[in-house]
């Protein structure tokens, strides 16, 4: 049976099955302190995982703050509003007097005023209060990388936490890119919440992550014991991200998903590579799914290489528009210096669009071997990027072969249904552990200890 056939069969709803022995539907609270579906992977994760968990028969309630996630039918959204201090078009705003509701709001504003990022902490405090008032409503609480102090309280149900990758990686890359001591001081203050996340992570009994690379980073950076970290790969929506031969391919189009001036994403290296490619292929042009920065390294590189007409930024597009854009590209590119998983790689491969990707972080776990399912290059190497792009743009047979192999790889390994099944297994393992702890306490042995890991 081909991977296509296996995926078609696997799309029919089946009951959730757990190695712990239970198959009853679970009542799940899925926490999301930031759920923007158009910027970053957290909103994508919450939307697709919650949908597939619901299709497995579970009851899923997403408890989220602004920007609220977009959810599919069968999933409930409970809004847990913050002060939304970073909303557009007035980010870093000062709220009006009547907007303050309690001391958590004051803490949120005070942290922002002093250059910190408050949302993981303040959302965790609001979530703790909300869950305490609803004790008994849920069988398990699933935190999506908040890692705030509020979640160390008794939440009325076992806690499972997803860590896509430690934010300490982002912090170090931003520090490395800082141009002076003032910028480094600002970066350290902004990422001050990572100290809290390190402490909280070491106290958690069960962490889910999305790749082997991220698992090792969690152990190394956060000091979590390896036996507490479990890999459950995520995936692409392979029904939506699928090939469509009727979509015309635009000659020279390269597509990437990136935040313009986040050093982690490596966009500046791709812009430099594009300039090199255009010396031999003047049709080559780049479409960036993401916000364009008016100033900064990427804008400066575009001006320096005279690429104003060859780089286009698009943002806020629908899923259907994104799929159409990727299908119409000759090449998709992931130039990141590091990724904890790389959804853009999986989604591009699922459409059958050939991929050029770096070997940063977990990207090779998703994209596969060089020359088999993608062309792989070292991170931060504009010359290598340019060479791979030239090779792929100039070889139609290679594009067809890599595109087909990439699609097969995603169908076999990286679908949201598989992610939901694996996540539900972690839920049941945590519920069983909590039940054993309660039984031990009733027997007079006391609860099972959760010893903090050593950094």
Number of C-alpha atoms within 10 A of each C-alpha: 5 10 15 15 10 12 16 13 10 13 12 10 13 11 14 21 17 18 11 14 11 14 15 12 17 21 18 23 25 22 25 29 28 24 26 20 21 18 18 16 17 19 23 20 23 23 19 23 25 28 21 24 26 24 22 21 18 21 19 23 20 24 23 23 24 20 19 21 25 15 20 14 9 16 18 15 17 14 14 18 15 20 20 16 19 14 12 9 7 9 10 15 16 13 14 7 7 6 10 14 11 8 10 18 18 15 15 22 21 13 18 19 13 11 17 19 21 22 24 22 23 24 28 23 18 19 24 21 15 14 20 15 12 12 13 13 13 19 20 23 22 22 24 22 24 23 25 26 19 20 24 16 12 13 22 18 21 22 23 23 23 21 22 24 25 23 18 20 16 18 19 15 15 20 19 11 15 16 10 9 10 9 14 17 13 16 18 17 15 18 19 18 20 20 11 14 21 21 20 20 27 23 16 22 22 21 26 25 26 22 25 19 21 23 26 17 19 26 21 14 16 23 18 28 20 14 10 15 23 19 19 21 23 27 29 28 18 22 13 13 23 21 22 13 10 8 13 12 17 16 14 21 20 25 27 25 26 24 21 23 20 18 24 22 23 24 27 24 23 26 25 21 21 28 23 20 24 17 10 10 15 13 13 22 23 23 19 21 23 20 16 18 14 11 11 13 18 24 18 14 20 19 11 12 13 12 19 12 9 18 17 15 18 13 14 13 13 11 13 10 11 17 20 19 19 29 28 23 23 26 27 29 27 31 32 27 21 25 25 23 28 25 22 19 28 28 25 31 33 32 27 28 31 31 30 27 28 29 24 24 21 21 26 20 16 24 28 19 13 16 12 15 24 30 24 25 21 16 21 23 17 22 18 16 30 22 14 22 27 20 15 21 20 14 10 11 10 18 22 16 16 24 25 19 20 28 26 19 18 27 23 14 17 23 24 22 25 18 23 25 21 20 25 23 20 22 24 22 20 21 19 16 15 17 14 14 17 16 15 14 13 11 10 9 11 12 16 14 8 10 11 16 18 12 13
